[in-house]
Amino acid sequence: MVISHHIADGTLHVRILHELHVTDRAAAALQIESLVHVHRPAQVTVELPSRSPSPMTFSALARARRMCQSLGIPLTATGPGERVPLPLFGHEDGAAGPRPMEHGARRDH
């Protein structure tokens, strides 16, 4: 098992139990995706196994984030045992947020 989860107040809380490797990163991302599709939470919180995730853990987190973003579900990440979300993918204070695109189409055509 690579993740654990619980749902409280409309939030899906996912904990990645250990740093992921090539052999289990897809499984973790698929499990998170399945939970989101089954439970349709208002938001998702992912607790990482460390404050400096491995590239494979980060890859699974990025895949889950893209999927949640496509569904309009906010995703936040925290370090182990923390409540305050970590900044994700350039979303530090003052950074511009993502802009929705029409049907996922590129704008440069």
Secondary structure, DSSP 8 states (H G I E B T S, - for coil): --EEEEEETTEEEEEE-S---TTTHHHHHHHHHHHHHHH--SEEEEE-SSSS--HHHHHHHHHHHHHHHHHT--EEEE-TT--S-B--TT--TT-------GGG--S--
